[in-house]
Amino acid sequence: SLQKLFILNMEANHFSPERWLLQPIALSDQTTKLYYQAGPICNSGLGKLSEDPNAKYDCIVAVSSLDNLVDQKVVPIPTILKLDIEGWEIKVLNGSKKLFLRHPPRLVIFEAFCNSDGEILDKDLLSFFISYGYSVRHIPRESGLILKSENYVAVNPDGGT
């Protein structure tokens, strides 16, 4: 299972259990259940969530907002976020508005679709960070190439919590 694979990876990299927390919950902007379609074996990271019960799916997953998980103390208040969720980023961020108001993370590393100049295509994603006072910059690849999705960092000028 993916849970066992994650645990083996943590052990192989010598991360003690006190340093990580695994929750079998997908993040979004609501608390519900959604349909998960697994990615190909060669790149399982391409899996995706769908709200359409008629779409082909592999399993149904529990979904919650990050605000809900923090409020209920299921997870501690995060100081750094890493999002690589195939276009679902804005839903997770919208489900984290209380966190960004009360305890803004120091930084958020995220992947986003972009144009050939590396400019983020999803203007809502960029607007979210700017509305909370974050500066956003592209993390360039060593090769200098710009692909259809790139990595970015949003930095809280106040240093966060």
MISE-842165 format. One record per residue: residue in three letters; residue number from 1; chain; x negated, y, z of N, C-alpha, C in turn. Coordinates in nm, 4 decimals. Layout:
BEGIN
<tordo ALA NUM A <X Y Z> <X Y Z> <X Y Z>> ...
// end
This chain:
BEGIN
<tordo SER 1 A <-0.0838 -0.1185 0.0000> <0.0000 0.0000 0.0000> <-0.0884 0.1250 0.0000>> <tordo LEU 2 A <-0.0293 0.2388 -0.0344> <-0.1035 0.3649 -0.0345> <-0.1497 0.4026 0.1056>> <tordo GLN 3 A <-0.0681 0.3704 0.2052> <-0.1056 0.4012 0.3434> <-0.2328 0.3253 0.3824>> <tordo LYS 4 A <-0.2390 0.1976 0.3481> <-0.3582 0.1179 0.3798> <-0.4801 0.1702 0.3048>> <tordo LEU 5 A <-0.4611 0.2095 0.1801> <-0.5705 0.2642 0.0999> <-0.6228 0.3940 0.1621>> <tordo PHE 6 A <-0.5328 0.4790 0.2073> <-0.5721 0.6030 0.2723> <-0.6544 0.5740 0.3977>> <tordo ILE 7 A <-0.6064 0.4834 0.4799> <-0.6768 0.4498 0.6040> <-0.8146 0.3923 0.5738>> <tordo LEU 8 A <-0.8239 0.3043 0.4746> <-0.9546 0.2501 0.4359> <-1.0480 0.3611 0.3884>> <tordo ASN 9 A <-0.9962 0.4560 0.3143> <-1.0760 0.5683 0.2664> <-1.1268 0.6530 0.3840>> <tordo MET 10 A <-1.0411 0.6788 0.4803> <-1.0822 0.7569 0.5975> <-1.1913 0.6836 0.6759>> <tordo GLU 11 A <-1.1739 0.5521 0.6917> <-1.2736 0.4729 0.7635> <-1.4052 0.4682 0.6866>> <tordo ALA 12 A <-1.3992 0.4505 0.5555> <-1.5203 0.4444 0.4736> <-1.5989 0.5752 0.4785>> <tordo ASN 13 A <-1.5282 0.6861 0.4985> <-1.5929 0.8162 0.5058> <-1.6187 0.8613 0.6499>> <tordo HIS 14 A <-1.6015 0.7677 0.7433> <-1.6328 0.7888 0.8852> <-1.5535 0.9024 0.9490>> <tordo PHE 15 A <-1.4261 0.9172 0.9075> <-1.3376 1.0127 0.9725> <-1.2660 0.9403 1.0851>> <tordo SER 16 A <-1.2886 0.9836 1.2062> <-1.2225 0.9177 1.3186> <-1.0733 0.9523 1.3163>> <tordo PRO 17 A <-0.9886 0.8639 1.3678> <-0.8435 0.8858 1.3661> <-0.8002 1.0162 1.4349>> <tordo GLU 18 A <-0.8831 1.0714 1.5230> <-0.8486 1.1977 1.5887> <-0.8567 1.3161 1.4918>> <tordo ARG 19 A <-0.9198 1.2956 1.3756> <-0.9426 1.4064 1.2819> <-0.8397 1.4140 1.1698>> <tordo TRP 20 A <-0.7486 1.3190 1.1614> <-0.6506 1.3221 1.0532> <-0.5174 1.2663 1.1017>> <tordo LEU 21 A <-0.4130 1.3007 1.0268> <-0.2779 1.2575 1.0596> <-0.2071 1.2235 0.9295>> <tordo LEU 22 A <-0.1575 1.1045 0.9189> <-0.0856 1.0605 0.7996> <0.0626 1.0552 0.8307>> <tordo GLN 23 A <0.1415 1.1272 0.7510> <0.2865 1.1269 0.7670> <0.3489 1.0805 0.6356>> <tordo PRO 24 A <0.4394 0.9844 0.6393> <0.5026 0.9354 0.5153> <0.6186 1.0253 0.4704>> <tordo ILE 25 A <0.5871 1.1538 0.4516> <0.6883 1.2528 0.4165> <0.6334 1.3391 0.3040>> <tordo ALA 26 A <0.7129 1.3608 0.2018> <0.6752 1.4541 0.0953> <0.7166 1.5941 0.1378>> <tordo LEU 27 A <0.6421 1.6946 0.0939> <0.6756 1.8325 0.1269> <0.7518 1.8985 0.0136>> <tordo SER 28 A <0.8447 1.9866 0.0508> <0.9219 2.0627 -0.0463> <0.9803 2.1840 0.0254>> <tordo ASP 29 A <1.0896 2.2372 -0.0271> <1.1552 2.3528 0.0337> <1.2842 2.3139 0.1053>> <tordo GLN 30 A <1.3061 2.1846 0.1241> <1.4288 2.1369 0.1876> <1.4028 2.0052 0.2594>> <tordo THR 31 A <1.4974 1.9658 0.3422> <1.4907 1.8360 0.4080> <1.5961 1.7482 0.3423>> <tordo THR 32 A <1.5485 1.6430 0.2763> <1.6380 1.5570 0.1992> <1.5636 1.4285 0.1635>> <tordo LYS 33 A <1.6142 1.3591 0.0666> <1.5443 1.2452 0.0063> <1.5367 1.2729 -0.1435>> <tordo LEU 34 A <1.4224 1.2421 -0.2030> <1.4030 1.2627 -0.3464> <1.3505 1.1351 -0.4100>> <tordo TYR 35 A <1.3444 1.1359 -0.5401> <1.3059 1.0192 -0.6188> <1.1623 1.0364 -0.6660>> <tordo TYR 36 A <1.0791 0.9364 -0.6356> <0.9376 0.9441 -0.6704> <0.9069 0.8506 -0.7870>> <tordo GLN 37 A <0.8431 0.9081 -0.8878> <0.7971 0.8297 -1.0014> <0.6453 0.8240 -0.9932>> <tordo ALA 38 A <0.5922 0.7054 -0.9756> <0.4476 0.6878 -0.9620> <0.3762 0.7219 -1.0923>> <tordo GLY 39 A <0.2548 0.7725 -1.0776> <0.1712 0.8000 -1.1936> <0.1089 0.6710 -1.2445>> <tordo PRO 40 A <0.0382 0.6779 -1.3553> <-0.0264 0.5574 -1.4090> <-0.1362 0.5077 -1.3151>> <tordo ILE 41 A <-0.1664 0.3804 -1.3218> <-0.2685 0.3210 -1.2354> <-0.4016 0.3946 -1.2493>> <tordo CYS 42 A <-0.4336 0.4400 -1.3716> <-0.5611 0.5081 -1.3950> <-0.5647 0.6488 -1.3343>> <tordo ASN 43 A <-0.4493 0.7055 -1.2978> <-0.4451 0.8378 -1.2343> <-0.3154 0.8500 -1.1545>> <tordo SER 44 A <-0.3132 0.7872 -1.0375> <-0.1913 0.7870 -0.9552> <-0.1544 0.9273 -0.9087>> <tordo GLY 45 A <-0.2480 1.0218 -0.9167> <-0.2204 1.1587 -0.8790> <-0.1196 1.2271 -0.9697>> <tordo LEU 46 A <-0.0841 1.1643 -1.0793> <0.0141 1.2222 -1.1705> <0.1568 1.1833 -1.1344>> <tordo GLY 47 A <0.1746 1.1187 -1.0193> <0.3097 1.0860 -0.9733> <0.3879 1.2140 -0.9511>> <tordo LYS 48 A <0.5207 1.2033 -0.9546> <0.6010 1.3250 -0.9371> <0.7330 1.2954 -0.8691>> <tordo LEU 49 A <0.7860 1.3995 -0.8063> <0.9161 1.3928 -0.7421> <1.0224 1.4455 -0.8373>> <tordo SER 50 A <1.1420 1.3929 -0.8231> <1.2541 1.4395 -0.9039> <1.3775 1.4507 -0.8153>> <tordo GLU 51 A <1.4615 1.5474 -0.8479> <1.5884 1.5621 -0.7784> <1.6996 1.4888 -0.8516>> <tordo ASP 52 A <1.6680 1.4331 -0.9680> <1.7660 1.3676 -1.0549> <1.7786 1.2191 -1.0209>> <tordo PRO 53 A <1.8916 1.1757 -0.9635> <1.9073 1.0345 -0.9283> <1.9159 0.9435 -1.0507>> <tordo ASN 54 A <1.9378 1.0018 -1.1682> <1.9452 0.9209 -1.2902> <1.8094 0.9040 -1.3578>> <tordo ALA 55 A <1.7085 0.9758 -1.3094> <1.5745 0.9634 -1.3658> <1.5143 0.8292 -1.3229>> <tordo LYS 56 A <1.4232 0.7794 -1.4038> <1.3525 0.6561 -1.3671> <1.2641 0.6870 -1.2457>> <tordo TYR 57 A <1.2743 0.6046 -1.1423> <1.1924 0.6275 -1.0242> <1.1479 0.4941 -0.9650>> <tordo ASP 58 A <1.0391 0.5018 -0.8846> <0.9833 0.3827 -0.8218> <1.0300 0.3652 -0.6780>> <tordo CYS 59 A <1.0565 0.4756 -0.6111> <1.1067 0.4669 -0.4735> <1.1707 0.5990 -0.4334>> <tordo ILE 60 A <1.2451 0.5951 -0.3251> <1.3069 0.7141 -0.2680> <1.2211 0.7543 -0.1486>> <tordo VAL 61 A <1.1894 0.8838 -0.1400> <1.1019 0.9297 -0.0325> <1.1707 1.0348 0.0535>> <tordo ALA 62 A <1.1351 1.0351 0.1820> <1.1818 1.1381 0.2739> <1.1074 1.2669 0.2420>> <tordo VAL 63 A <1.1795 1.3780 0.2476> <1.1234 1.5077 0.2124> <1.1558 1.6062 0.3242>> <tordo SER 64 A <1.0609 1.6936 0.3546> <1.0835 1.7982 0.4545> <1.0047 1.9217 0.4152>> <tordo SER 65 A <1.0434 2.0331 0.4725> <0.9642 2.1543 0.4542> <0.8503 2.1531 0.5567>> <tordo LEU 66 A <0.7425 2.2199 0.5237> <0.6325 2.2312 0.6191> <0.6783 2.3096 0.7421>> <tordo ASP 67 A <0.7612 2.4117 0.7214> <0.8156 2.4868 0.8355> <0.8870 2.3942 0.9326>> <tordo ASN 68 A <0.9682 2.3038 0.8815> <1.0420 2.2106 0.9659> <0.9461 2.1197 1.0428>> <tordo LEU 69 A <0.8446 2.0678 0.9760> <0.7499 1.9775 1.0424> <0.6702 2.0491 1.1506>> <tordo VAL 70 A <0.6333 2.1748 1.1255> <0.5605 2.2530 1.2261> <0.6537 2.2879 1.3417>> <tordo ASP 71 A <0.7759 2.3344 1.3113> <0.8724 2.3709 1.4167> <0.9037 2.2536 1.5085>> <tordo GLN 72 A <0.9146 2.1338 1.4505> <0.9460 2.0147 1.5297> <0.8212 1.9494 1.5895>> <tordo LYS 73 A <0.7058 2.0119 1.5686> <0.5773 1.9640 1.6207> <0.5411 1.8249 1.5701>> <tordo VAL 74 A <0.5891 1.7923 1.4500> <0.5498 1.6670 1.3859> <0.4052 1.6786 1.3378>> <tordo VAL 75 A <0.3681 1.7992 1.2961> <0.2305 1.8277 1.2545> <0.1849 1.9546 1.3254>> <tordo PRO 76 A <0.0532 1.9674 1.3498> <0.0035 2.0910 1.4100> <0.0068 2.2053 1.3088>> <tordo ILE 77 A <-0.0052 2.3280 1.3571> <-0.0082 2.4444 1.2692> <-0.1351 2.4369 1.1850>> <tordo PRO 78 A <-0.1194 2.4307 1.0528> <-0.2394 2.4196 0.9687> <-0.3091 2.5547 0.9510>> <tordo THR 79 A <-0.4404 2.5509 0.9411> <-0.5174 2.6730 0.9164> <-0.5685 2.6782 0.7729>> <tordo ILE 80 A <-0.5730 2.5624 0.7082> <-0.6136 2.5533 0.5675> <-0.5177 2.4566 0.4991>> <tordo LEU 81 A <-0.4718 2.4928 0.3793> <-0.3856 2.4047 0.3010> <-0.4552 2.3703 0.1704>> <tordo LYS 82 A <-0.4407 2.2463 0.1261> <-0.4883 2.2023 -0.0049> <-0.3687 2.1442 -0.0779>> <tordo LEU 83 A <-0.3319 2.2071 -0.1899> <-0.2153 2.1636 -0.2669> <-0.2585 2.1234 -0.4067>> <tordo ASP 84 A <-0.2327 2.0010 -0.4414> <-0.2563 1.9512 -0.5778> <-0.1388 1.8594 -0.6058>> <tordo ILE 85 A <-0.0254 1.9200 -0.6418> <0.0994 1.8448 -0.6445> <0.1778 1.8654 -0.7735>> <tordo GLU 86 A <0.1035 1.8752 -0.8814> <0.1599 1.8689 -1.0166> <0.2816 1.9578 -1.0401>> <tordo GLY 87 A <0.2702 2.0869 -1.0074> <0.3775 2.1802 -1.0345> <0.4791 2.1959 -0.9231>> <tordo TRP 88 A <0.4644 2.1226 -0.8136> <0.5579 2.1287 -0.7012> <0.5116 2.2330 -0.5983>> <tordo GLU 89 A <0.4014 2.3016 -0.6252> <0.3419 2.3935 -0.5285> <0.4386 2.5003 -0.4792>> <tordo ILE 90 A <0.5128 2.5634 -0.5693> <0.6011 2.6720 -0.5272> <0.7119 2.6219 -0.4340>> <tordo LYS 91 A <0.7575 2.4990 -0.4536> <0.8590 2.4431 -0.3627> <0.8003 2.4245 -0.2222>> <tordo VAL 92 A <0.6778 2.3737 -0.2151> <0.6138 2.3557 -0.0844> <0.5900 2.4915 -0.0186>> <tordo LEU 93 A <0.5430 2.5887 -0.0952> <0.5184 2.7217 -0.0391> <0.6484 2.7873 0.0072>> <tordo ASN 94 A <0.7543 2.7739 -0.0701> <0.8839 2.8300 -0.0288> <0.9350 2.7645 0.0987>> <tordo GLY 95 A <0.8969 2.6402 0.1218> <0.9323 2.5711 0.2460> <0.8347 2.5995 0.3590>> <tordo SER 96 A <0.7457 2.6968 0.3376> <0.6430 2.7318 0.4374> <0.6446 2.8805 0.4723>> <tordo LYS 97 A <0.7531 2.9499 0.4401> <0.7573 3.0957 0.4586> <0.7407 3.1372 0.6046>> <tordo LYS 98 A <0.8019 3.0629 0.6981> <0.7858 3.0974 0.8402> <0.6400 3.0810 0.8832>> <tordo LEU 99 A <0.5760 2.9758 0.8339> <0.4344 2.9545 0.8641> <0.3518 3.0737 0.8161>> <tordo PHE 100 A <0.3767 3.1180 0.6932> <0.2993 3.2292 0.6372> <0.3282 3.3604 0.7105>> <tordo LEU 101 A <0.4464 3.3756 0.7680> <0.4784 3.4956 0.8458> <0.4179 3.4907 0.9865>> <tordo ARG 102 A <0.4315 3.3757 1.0526> <0.3911 3.3636 1.1930> <0.2441 3.3267 1.2123>> <tordo HIS 103 A <0.1974 3.2304 1.1341> <0.0613 3.1767 1.1497> <-0.0003 3.1566 1.0109>> <tordo PRO 104 A <-0.0270 3.2657 0.9390> <-0.0759 3.2478 0.8013> <-0.2066 3.1688 0.7962>> <tordo PRO 105 A <-0.2107 3.0668 0.7121> <-0.3348 2.9900 0.6977> <-0.4490 3.0809 0.6502>> <tordo ARG 106 A <-0.5711 3.0442 0.6881> <-0.6881 3.1217 0.6452> <-0.7030 3.1198 0.4945>> <tordo LEU 107 A <-0.6808 3.0017 0.4387> <-0.6901 2.9914 0.2935> <-0.6071 2.8753 0.2440>> <tordo VAL 108 A <-0.5718 2.8856 0.1155> <-0.4955 2.7812 0.0481> <-0.5693 2.7505 -0.0817>> <tordo ILE 109 A <-0.6086 2.6266 -0.0968> <-0.6718 2.5818 -0.2207> <-0.5629 2.5093 -0.2977>> <tordo PHE 110 A <-0.5459 2.5467 -0.4242> <-0.4372 2.4871 -0.5003> <-0.4737 2.4745 -0.6475>> <tordo GLU 111 A <-0.4019 2.3866 -0.7132> <-0.4168 2.3671 -0.8569> <-0.2957 2.4293 -0.9243>> <tordo ALA 112 A <-0.3180 2.4930 -1.0395> <-0.2068 2.5543 -1.1117> <-0.2329 2.5472 -1.2614>> <tordo PHE 113 A <-0.1248 2.5411 -1.3376> <-0.1365 2.5474 -1.4825> <-0.1768 2.6894 -1.5202>> <tordo CYS 114 A <-0.2597 2.7007 -1.6230> <-0.3121 2.8322 -1.6591> <-0.3262 2.8449 -1.8106>> <tordo ASN 115 A <-0.3524 2.9683 -1.8548> <-0.3796 2.9905 -1.9970> <-0.5292 2.9733 -2.0241>> <tordo SER 116 A <-0.5720 2.9974 -2.1454> <-0.7122 2.9738 -2.1830> <-0.8091 3.0713 -2.1167>> <tordo ASP 117 A <-0.7569 3.1774 -2.0547> <-0.8416 3.2710 -1.9803> <-0.8455 3.2373 -1.8308>> <tordo GLY 118 A <-0.7749 3.1310 -1.7899> <-0.7718 3.0920 -1.6494> <-0.6690 3.1667 -1.5678>> <tordo GLU 119 A <-0.5779 3.2394 -1.6339> <-0.4730 3.3122 -1.5623> <-0.3578 3.2172 -1.5304>> <tordo ILE 120 A <-0.3105 3.2214 -1.4069> <-0.2028 3.1338 -1.3610> <-0.0755 3.1620 -1.4401>> <tordo LEU 121 A <-0.0131 3.0563 -1.4923> <0.1083 3.0720 -1.5717> <0.2324 3.0935 -1.4864>> <tordo ASP 122 A <0.2391 3.0297 -1.3703> <0.3564 3.0412 -1.2830> <0.3461 3.1703 -1.2024>> <tordo LYS 123 A <0.4130 3.2742 -1.2494> <0.4045 3.4055 -1.1840> <0.4654 3.4027 -1.0434>> <tordo ASP 124 A <0.5613 3.3118 -1.0183> <0.6179 3.2995 -0.8837> <0.5116 3.2530 -0.7845>> <tordo LEU 125 A <0.4246 3.1664 -0.8290> <0.3173 3.1152 -0.7437> <0.2233 3.2296 -0.7047>> <tordo LEU 126 A <0.1816 3.3064 -0.8006> <0.0941 3.4203 -0.7748> <0.1650 3.5239 -0.6874>> <tordo SER 127 A <0.2901 3.5528 -0.7172> <0.3678 3.6509 -0.6396> <0.3822 3.6084 -0.4940>> <tordo PHE 128 A <0.3985 3.4786 -0.4699> <0.4115 3.4301 -0.3327> <0.2908 3.4733 -0.2507>> <tordo PHE 129 A <0.1724 3.4427 -0.3009> <0.0514 3.4748 -0.2249> <0.0334 3.6255 -0.2086>> <tordo ILE 130 A <0.0555 3.6994 -0.3127> <0.0391 3.8445 -0.3066> <0.1367 3.9056 -0.2053>> <tordo SER 131 A <0.2600 3.8519 -0.1999> <0.3598 3.9064 -0.1065> <0.3188 3.8863 0.0394>> <tordo TYR 132 A <0.2316 3.7899 0.0670> <0.1832 3.7673 0.2028> <0.0440 3.8260 0.2234>> <tordo GLY 133 A <-0.0030 3.9066 0.1287> <-0.1299 3.9769 0.1440> <-0.2540 3.8980 0.1074>> <tordo TYR 134 A <-0.2373 3.7844 0.0443> <-0.3516 3.7018 0.0056> <-0.4136 3.7525 -0.1243>> <tordo SER 135 A <-0.5431 3.7346 -0.1367> <-0.6083 3.7563 -0.2655> <-0.6291 3.6185 -0.3273>> <tordo VAL 136 A <-0.6118 3.6102 -0.4576> <-0.6203 3.4820 -0.5277> <-0.7310 3.4901 -0.6314>> <tordo ARG 137 A <-0.8151 3.3873 -0.6329> <-0.9189 3.3838 -0.7363> <-0.9351 3.2422 -0.7904>> <tordo HIS 138 A <-0.9782 3.2357 -0.9118> <-1.0053 3.1111 -0.9827> <-1.1340 3.0509 -0.9282>> <tordo ILE 139 A <-1.1372 2.9199 -0.9136> <-1.2598 2.8489 -0.8767> <-1.3147 2.7894 -1.0065>> <tordo PRO 140 A <-1.4166 2.8507 -1.0650> <-1.4640 2.8039 -1.1956> <-1.5332 2.6674 -1.1880>> <tordo ARG 141 A <-1.5219 2.5941 -1.2972> <-1.5908 2.4659 -1.3093> <-1.7380 2.4927 -1.3406>> <tordo GLU 142 A <-1.8255 2.3996 -1.3015> <-1.9681 2.4146 -1.3333> <-1.9903 2.4265 -1.4830>> <tordo SER 143 A <-1.9088 2.3562 -1.5602> <-1.9244 2.3568 -1.7053> <-1.8801 2.4882 -1.7687>> <tordo GLY 144 A <-1.8010 2.5667 -1.6945> <-1.7472 2.6907 -1.7494> <-1.6216 2.6700 -1.8327>> <tordo LEU 145 A <-1.5856 2.5449 -1.8585> <-1.4642 2.5158 -1.9349> <-1.3408 2.5509 -1.8535>> <tordo ILE 146 A <-1.2363 2.5923 -1.9219> <-1.1073 2.6160 -1.8575> <-1.0083 2.5187 -1.9182>> <tordo LEU 147 A <-0.9534 2.4316 -1.8340> <-0.8572 2.3313 -1.8788> <-0.7155 2.3838 -1.8572>> <tordo LYS 148 A <-0.6152 2.3007 -1.8905> <-0.4754 2.3466 -1.8778> <-0.4323 2.3659 -1.7336>> <tordo SER 149 A <-0.4996 2.3011 -1.6390> <-0.4771 2.3303 -1.4971> <-0.6140 2.3467 -1.4317>> <tordo GLU 150 A <-0.6201 2.4450 -1.3448> <-0.7454 2.4803 -1.2792> <-0.7229 2.4943 -1.1293>> <tordo ASN 151 A <-0.8306 2.5041 -1.0552> <-0.8244 2.5222 -0.9112> <-0.8402 2.6694 -0.8764>> <tordo TYR 152 A <-0.7670 2.7095 -0.7707> <-0.7665 2.8475 -0.7241> <-0.7747 2.8466 -0.5723>> <tordo VAL 153 A <-0.8153 2.9596 -0.5178> <-0.8138 2.9756 -0.3735> <-0.7425 3.1062 -0.3408>> <tordo ALA 154 A <-0.6505 3.0981 -0.2455> <-0.5812 3.2157 -0.1935> <-0.6374 3.2402 -0.0546>> <tordo VAL 155 A <-0.6930 3.3601 -0.0336> <-0.7614 3.3909 0.0926> <-0.6826 3.4968 0.1685>> <tordo ASN 156 A <-0.6614 3.4688 0.2972> <-0.5946 3.5635 0.3859> <-0.6995 3.6642 0.4320>> <tordo PRO 157 A <-0.6804 3.7915 0.4002> <-0.7816 3.8906 0.4389> <-0.7971 3.9082 0.5894>> <tordo ASP 158 A <-0.6956 3.8702 0.6667> <-0.7016 3.8818 0.8119> <-0.7637 3.7601 0.8775>> <tordo GLY 159 A <-0.7976 3.6582 0.7998> <-0.8588 3.5383 0.8554> <-0.7626 3.4339 0.9052>> <tordo GLY 160 A <-0.6335 3.4615 0.9034> <-0.5336 3.3620 0.9452> <-0.5325 3.3412 1.0941>> <tordo THR 161 A <-0.4780 3.2243 1.1354> <-0.4612 3.1950 1.2772> <-0.5906 3.1575 1.3429>> 
// end
